[in-house]
Amino acid sequence: METRLARRLNISLKVTLRVEEDLKQKFALADGNCFEADVLDISKTGLGIFSKYFIPKGLIVILEIPGDIFKLKEKITLKAEVRYCKFIKSSQYRCGIKFLDISDKYKDTIADFIAAHEKRKEPRLKLSK
């Protein structure tokens, strides 16, 4: 039984995460404030990624997602929050990233992409509160 709030789709994709200048005192990388990460899954509310860096929970980043996979001419750029970051093995961390202030256009684009590629066809059950 699926209990997540939003559908997720396993996907292989690279995204760029950038730490804003005013947050560099809280989090800094030896090789700059920008790095790539591998996406594991996507939903209309966020991403699951593998990162070679530990990213502290609560850090706000600027996320750049290539738009071509969604048939967009522009890349999707938005703020996101690191919800968790867990050590997997040497130089590899599993992180959950939540989109912040995502536009309806991008949310709908991602939701449509997931619906078109999801293998599951039975309806999801809603849990009562």
C-alpha positions, 0 to 999 in steps of 0.5 A, spaced: 500 500 500 502 506 498 502 511 503 506 517 500 503 524 499 505 524 492 506 519 486 514 518 485 517 516 479 524 512 479 528 516 474 536 517 472 537 524 471 543 529 474 541 536 477 545 542 480 544 544 487 547 551 488 548 554 495 546 561 496 551 566 497 548 568 504 548 561 506 555 560 504 558 561 512 553 555 514 555 551 508 561 551 504 564 546 499 572 546 498 570 547 490 565 552 490 558 553 492 555 549 486 555 541 485 551 536 481 547 530 484 544 524 481 536 523 482 533 517 484 526 519 484 522 525 483 515 527 485 511 534 484 513 535 491 521 533 491 526 529 489 530 523 492 538 524 490 545 521 491 550 526 493 557 526 494 557 531 499 553 531 506 548 536 506 545 538 512 538 538 514 534 544 513 539 547 508 535 551 502 539 550 496 537 553 489 535 547 484 536 546 477 533 541 473 534 540 466 527 541 462 528 537 456 526 531 459 519 534 461 519 537 454 521 544 456 525 549 453 528 552 459 531 548 465 527 548 472 530 553 477 527 553 484 528 553 491 528 547 495 530 544 502 534 538 504 529 534 508 534 529 510 541 526 508 543 519 510 550 516 509 550 510 504 557 509 503 564 512 502 562 519 498 555 517 497 549 520 501 542 519 500 538 525 501 531 528 500 529 534 497 523 538 498 521 543 493 519 550 495 514 555 492 514 551 486 510 554 480 503 550 478 506 550 471 512 546 473 508 542 479 503 540 473 509 538 468 512 534 473 505 530 475 504 529 468 510 526 466 510 522 472 503 519 470 505 518 463 511 514 465 508 510 472 507 503 471 502 502 477 495 503 474 491 501 480 489 507 484 492 509 490 489 509 497 488 515 501 489 514 509 484 517 513 487 523 518 
